[in-house]
Structure formats: structure tokens, C-alpha cells
Amino acid sequence: MLTVAYLANQFPSAVEPYVIEEIEELRRRGVRVIAGSVRKPRREAFAIGREPEVVLQPLSAIILLRALWLCVREWKRISSLTGRVLFRGREGPFKRMKALVHTWLGACYAVLLQGRGVDHIHVHHGYFGSWIAMVAARLLGVEYSMTLHGSDLLLRGIYLDAKLESCTFCVTVSEYNRRYILQRYQTIDAKKVVVARLGVEVSERDALPVPRLKTSSDPFMLLVVGRLHAVKDHAFLVRACQQLKGLDVHFECSIAGDGPERRNLQSLIRKCSLEEQVTLLGQVERENINSLYDRADVVVLTSRSEGIPLVLMEAMARGKIVLAPAITGIPELVTAGETGFLYEPGSLDDFVARLLFIRSLTQSVGDPDLHSYILYPYILSMARQLDLVRHAARVRVRHDFNRRRNLESFVDLFLQRITPRTESVPDENFVLQQI
């Protein structure tokens, strides 16, 4: 049986359902998957119903000593990696020291996998876990591959040259990412880098939900779903809300998610006197998220870096209007004016202008005061425009970001790349094969 060690920085994780889905699909295809987590999972994560077989941190003294001995014994296999850390590149002393620690952790991972018959190691994300997986693969004498998303490639691609050079293949989630890799790391074989899109559940039968008619007295409802992390730049959104308030716009903004930026955002909301308009909902259970989507007039994203966000796919699959920055792979999902709306990255004025435009479309449709004989054709045209965007958004997700279809394609690709070749090739001697 083919055995794959699958490593994530933290597994299971509620914000990374695709990791669980890929592992389950591999197992469904008859692959033995050893799920691993670098960090000890949070207690609430086990509610997902999956547990890692291998957890790196914390480690016992015995494992650490065995890993050190493995490094000494198999030094030649990892000498080029340590040489890259110590003598090449432009990384500072702190990052080099961390890489050496991660090399040791890679040896620990190899120790924990010894005797399990591992044929291949795959790691999700290009953060420090990818260095750990690469070192472990070297020490075990097997190949490894990795999946790159957004920040792990575009913002924190530390030692990515070595990781890409060593991997058998690299899966990434957008054409933008693939072009970025090939342009920035020009020595990498282009055949190594393949695109495998993520996806969400798509209903083929559900009709497009009918939007609730709104008037100027109804609040304009903004929804954000995502981790409260600096890269998501929720502070940008709060500043935009401050501008909306200054323009006397009647609105409500709900932010669903939790993370390290919560305290800073609470402080900024108080500073901007937005306590009545902006609400931090914290982590919202999956079964309650639908009601938030139902109430939203627009689902917004303000990230500085992304792959192709699942939250946009989920919103579009529900027929919601989305507004996101025109960065990285997002335009592969959101076509401006066709499947959603885009704004100029970093431009607060453009972001607010797009919100006001979307608000004018949603509220004019339901405002009886505007339904005069003269304006009625124009109002119908705006309603039709929104309906076309909603419909086109669902079609885009259904065709290109269907979770089941893309998951099957990923596993097909994965197995083709790692399954040992058994057929003959022209240069092989058939007689010698029989000896």
C-alpha cells in the first residue's frame, strides 16, 4: 500500500478544511496517509473529528537525541541544506538560526516516521513546516512535495529557492502563483509547478436566492469572514467604515473570525467611535454562518496577500455580491463588474467608492420613493445588473471552483506524480528485467 506522510503546521484546523479533505480523498483512493502536525493542535480543533498521528511539538529528550544522531549519521544527505542556511542567501542571523532549529525538527520528524514505510512526504504551505518536511524526506531517502497558497509564497517565502529545488513537484492554487514562481525562481523546472484550484460545495439545483428589497432607511450590511490577522488588514476596513460614517451612510459591518489582531481592532473601533456600526463576532460556528450571508448586501475582503480565498468562493456560490482587492489570484475568481467587484489595492478612496456604488444598486431597487415613471426603467436595469453579477458568480464557482471536482483532480495529479513507474521504457532491457 502506498504510504504518504502529510504534514501541516497545525492539524486539524477549522480555517484549513482543504487539508482534511485532501487527506480523506487520498484515503478513499486506498492510500495510507499519516497525518502530521508541527504544532500541538488546539483543544477545540478536535471537535472537527480528526486527530494527527504524528505531532512534533512538544518533543521528548529521547526523540531530540535520536534526531541529532540521525543528522550525524546521515550528514551527507542534508549537508547541502545546511550549507545553504549557513553560507548562501541574504537571510539574517536570526532566520538562519531558526532554519537550523527547523533542520533539527526535520530530523525529529524523520525519527517519528521511521519504520512506517513512508513512500512520500507532502506538506501544506511553504512556511517552516516545508523545511521540516524537506529535511525529513532527505534523511529517509524519499521524495517530498508541497502546496503553496499566498502569504507563504508572496510574503514569507523564506528559503523557498531550496524548497522548490528539492521538491519533486509543487502544487499551487492559482495561475498567478505559478507565474510568480517561474519568474522569481528561474532555475526551477516549469514542469514541477502545477496549478490545482481549491473549491467549495456547489449546489447544482438551488435557485439563485432572491435578494431582500431594501430602502434608504435599511442599513447597508457588510460582512467579513476570516482570521483576525495582520495580513487580512481588517484595520483598512475599519478606516473605510469611519469614512462611511462621516458620509452619513446608514450601515452595519459584521466581522466573523478570531485571531491575534482582535485586541488591536477593538481599540481601533473605539478610537473611530464605531462601536454601534462595527461588530467583532468572534469565531462563528459553521451552522450559523448561513444567516450572516443571508443578511449581507456585500461580502468584502481587504487582505494584503491571498491565494484565492475560500470565503469569496462561498459567498459567490450563495449568490452574494463580493468586493475584493485586485491582487494575486483573486481576479481569476472575481471578474470586475461580471462576477463581483474589485478595488485598487491599498486605495481607501477606491474601496469606499465601490461600496457606495454597490449600496446605490442594492437600495435603489427596493426604494419605493424612486419608483417614478421616469426612473423605473433605470431601476429595473440596475436590478438586472446585480442579478447578472450574482448569476455569473455562481456559474464561475460551479465551473472552476467546485470542491468535489477539484479535489478529485488534485488527487489524480498527486497520485500520477508520486506512484512509482512500472511500465517499460525503450531503453530498458526486457531480458535483464527477468533476472
SVG drawing of the C-alpha trace seen along z (x, -y; Angstrom):
<svg xmlns="http://www.w3.org/2000/svg" viewBox="-45 -63 74 77">
<polyline fill="none" stroke="black" stroke-width="0.4" points="0.0,0.0 1.3,-3.5 2.0,-5.4 2.1,-9.2 3.1,-11.3 1.1,-14.5 2.3,-17.4 0.6,-20.7 1.8,-23.5 -1.3,-22.8 -3.7,-19.9 -6.6,-19.8 -7.5,-23.5 -11.0,-24.8 -9.7,-27.5 -8.0,-25.0 -10.7,-22.4 -9.0,-21.6 -6.2,-19.8 -8.7,-17.4 -10.5,-17.0 -7.3,-16.1 -6.3,-13.6 -9.7,-11.9 -9.8,-11.8 -6.3,-10.1 -7.5,-7.6 -10.7,-7.0 -8.4,-6.1 -6.6,-3.5 -3.6,-5.5 -2.4,-5.1 -2.0,-8.7 0.0,-9.5 -1.4,-12.9 1.1,-15.1 1.1,-18.4 4.1,-20.6 2.3,-22.3 0.1,-20.7 -3.5,-21.2 -5.8,-23.4 -8.3,-21.5 -11.3,-22.9 -9.8,-21.7 -10.5,-18.1 -14.2,-18.9 -13.6,-18.6 -13.3,-14.8 -9.7,-14.3 -6.5,-13.8 -2.9,-13.8 -0.9,-10.6 2.3,-12.5 2.8,-15.7 6.2,-17.3 5.8,-19.8 6.5,-19.3 9.2,-16.7 10.8,-14.4 14.5,-14.4 14.9,-10.9 13.5,-12.0 15.7,-15.0 18.8,-13.0 17.9,-10.3 17.3,-13.1 20.7,-14.6 22.4,-11.2 20.4,-10.7 21.8,-14.0 25.3,-13.0 24.9,-9.5 23.3,-10.8 25.1,-14.1 25.9,-13.8 22.1,-13.8 21.5,-17.2 24.9,-18.9 23.8,-20.9 20.8,-22.2 22.8,-23.3 25.3,-24.8 22.5,-26.9 21.5,-28.0 25.0,-28.9 26.8,-30.3 24.4,-31.4 21.5,-33.7 20.7,-37.1 18.9,-35.9 19.8,-37.5 21.4,-35.6 18.0,-35.1 16.4,-33.4 19.5,-31.3 19.4,-30.2 15.7,-29.3 16.4,-27.3 19.0,-25.2 16.4,-24.6 13.9,-23.5 16.5,-21.2 16.7,-19.5 12.9,-19.3 13.0,-17.8 15.3,-15.1 12.8,-14.6 10.0,-14.2 12.1,-11.6 12.7,-9.7 8.9,-9.6 8.3,-8.3 11.0,-5.6 9.6,-2.1 6.3,-3.3 7.1,-2.5 6.7,-6.1 7.0,-6.4 6.4,-10.2 6.0,-13.3 3.7,-16.1 3.5,-19.4 0.8,-22.0 2.0,-25.6 5.5,-26.9 6.2,-28.0 8.7,-26.4 6.8,-23.1 8.0,-22.8 11.7,-22.9 10.9,-20.3 9.3,-18.0 12.2,-18.5 14.8,-17.6 12.9,-14.5 12.5,-13.4 16.3,-13.7 17.1,-11.7 14.5,-9.0 15.6,-8.8 12.2,-9.6 10.8,-12.4 8.6,-15.3 6.2,-17.8 4.4,-20.9 1.4,-23.1 1.8,-26.9 -1.1,-29.3 -0.5,-33.0 1.5,-34.6 3.7,-31.5 4.9,-32.3 4.4,-36.1 5.3,-37.5 7.2,-34.8 8.9,-32.8 12.0,-32.2 14.4,-29.6 11.9,-28.9 14.6,-28.6 16.0,-25.5 12.5,-24.1 11.5,-24.4 14.8,-22.9 14.4,-19.9 10.7,-19.1 9.5,-16.5 6.6,-18.9 4.9,-21.9 1.2,-22.4 -0.1,-26.0 -3.7,-27.4 -3.6,-30.0 -2.1,-30.7 -0.8,-34.0 1.2,-32.0 2.7,-29.7 3.8,-32.7 5.3,-34.3 7.3,-31.2 8.6,-30.7 9.6,-34.4 11.2,-34.7 12.9,-31.2 14.0,-30.8 16.2,-27.8 13.1,-25.7 11.8,-23.3 8.4,-24.6 7.0,-21.1 7.5,-20.9 4.9,-23.6 1.3,-22.7 -2.0,-24.5 -4.7,-22.8 -7.5,-25.0 -9.4,-24.8 -13.1,-24.8 -16.3,-24.9 -19.5,-22.9 -21.7,-23.9 -25.4,-23.0 -26.4,-22.3 -30.2,-22.5 -30.7,-25.5 -32.1,-28.5 -30.5,-31.9 -31.7,-33.4 -34.0,-36.4 -32.3,-39.4 -34.4,-41.2 -35.6,-44.6 -34.0,-47.4 -34.9,-51.1 -32.8,-54.0 -33.9,-53.5 -32.4,-50.0 -28.8,-49.6 -26.2,-48.7 -24.9,-45.3 -21.2,-44.5 -19.9,-41.1 -16.3,-40.0 -15.3,-36.3 -11.7,-35.5 -9.0,-35.3 -8.1,-38.4 -4.6,-38.5 -2.4,-41.4 -2.2,-40.2 -6.1,-40.3 -5.8,-44.1 -9.1,-44.5 -7.8,-47.8 -8.2,-49.0 -11.8,-48.0 -12.4,-49.9 -10.9,-53.1 -13.2,-52.7 -16.2,-52.4 -15.0,-55.6 -15.3,-57.3 -18.8,-55.8 -19.9,-57.1 -18.5,-60.6 -20.7,-60.5 -23.8,-59.7 -24.2,-56.3 -26.5,-54.0 -24.6,-50.8 -23.6,-47.8 -20.4,-45.8 -20.0,-42.3 -16.6,-40.7 -16.7,-36.9 -13.5,-35.3 -10.9,-35.4 -7.1,-35.8 -4.2,-37.8 -5.4,-41.2 -8.6,-41.2 -7.4,-43.5 -5.9,-46.0 -9.1,-46.0 -11.2,-46.6 -9.0,-49.5 -9.3,-51.0 -13.0,-50.6 -13.3,-52.5 -10.9,-55.2 -13.0,-55.7 -16.3,-55.7 -17.7,-52.8 -18.9,-50.6 -22.5,-50.8 -21.6,-50.1 -18.8,-47.5 -19.1,-44.3 -16.5,-41.6 -18.4,-38.4 -15.5,-36.1 -15.4,-32.6 -18.8,-31.7 -19.9,-28.1 -20.3,-26.6 -24.0,-26.1 -24.6,-29.7 -22.6,-31.3 -25.5,-31.0 -27.7,-33.5 -24.8,-36.0 -24.5,-35.5 -28.3,-35.9 -28.3,-39.3 -25.2,-40.6 -25.6,-43.1 -21.9,-42.7 -19.1,-40.4 -15.8,-42.2 -12.2,-41.2 -9.3,-43.6 -6.3,-41.3 -2.8,-42.4 -2.0,-38.9 -4.1,-35.9 -4.2,-32.8 -7.7,-32.5 -9.8,-32.9 -12.5,-30.3 -14.6,-32.9 -15.1,-34.6 -16.0,-31.3 -18.5,-30.6 -20.1,-34.0 -20.3,-33.8 -21.7,-30.2 -24.5,-31.7 -25.2,-34.4 -23.8,-37.2 -22.1,-40.4 -18.4,-40.4 -15.8,-43.2 -12.1,-42.4 -8.7,-43.8 -7.3,-43.2 -4.3,-41.2 -2.7,-37.8 -5.1,-35.1 -8.3,-36.9 -9.1,-38.2 -9.1,-34.6 -12.2,-34.2 -13.7,-37.8 -14.0,-39.5 -14.8,-43.1 -18.3,-44.0 -19.1,-40.5 -18.8,-38.1 -18.2,-40.7 -16.3,-43.9 -12.6,-44.7 -10.9,-47.8 -7.4,-49.2 -5.2,-47.5 -4.4,-49.9 -6.7,-52.6 -9.1,-53.6 -10.9,-56.0 -11.5,-53.5 -12.7,-50.9 -15.2,-53.3 -16.3,-54.4 -17.0,-50.8 -19.0,-50.3 -21.1,-53.4 -21.7,-52.2 -22.9,-48.7 -25.0,-50.4 -26.7,-52.6 -27.6,-49.5 -29.0,-47.5 -31.0,-50.2 -32.4,-51.9 -34.1,-48.6 -36.2,-48.5 -36.9,-52.2 -40.5,-53.0 -39.7,-56.7 -37.6,-56.2 -40.1,-54.2 -41.4,-57.0 -42.4,-56.6 -39.2,-58.2 -36.8,-56.3 -38.4,-52.9 -36.6,-51.6 -33.3,-52.7 -34.1,-50.9 -35.0,-47.8 -31.7,-48.0 -29.8,-48.2 -31.7,-45.3 -30.9,-43.3 -27.2,-44.2 -27.0,-42.9 -28.8,-39.7 -26.4,-39.1 -23.4,-39.5 -24.9,-37.1 -25.7,-34.5 -22.3,-34.8 -20.6,-34.5 -22.4,-31.2 -21.6,-29.9 -17.9,-30.8 -17.7,-28.9 -19.7,-25.9 -17.4,-25.6 -14.0,-26.4 -14.1,-26.1 -16.3,-23.1 -14.8,-21.4 -15.6,-17.8 -14.4,-18.1 -11.2,-20.0 -10.4,-17.6 -10.6,-14.6 -8.4,-16.4 -5.8,-17.2 -5.6,-13.6 -5.4,-12.3 -2.5,-14.7 -0.9,-13.8 -1.0,-10.0 0.3,-10.4 3.3,-12.3 4.3,-10.0 3.2,-6.5 6.3,-4.5 6.5,-3.9 6.1,-0.2 5.8,-0.2 8.8,0.4 10.6,-2.4 12.6,-2.0 16.0,-1.9 15.1,0.9 16.4,4.4 13.5,6.8 15.8,9.8 17.6,8.1 14.2,7.4 13.6,11.2 16.9,11.9"/>
</svg>
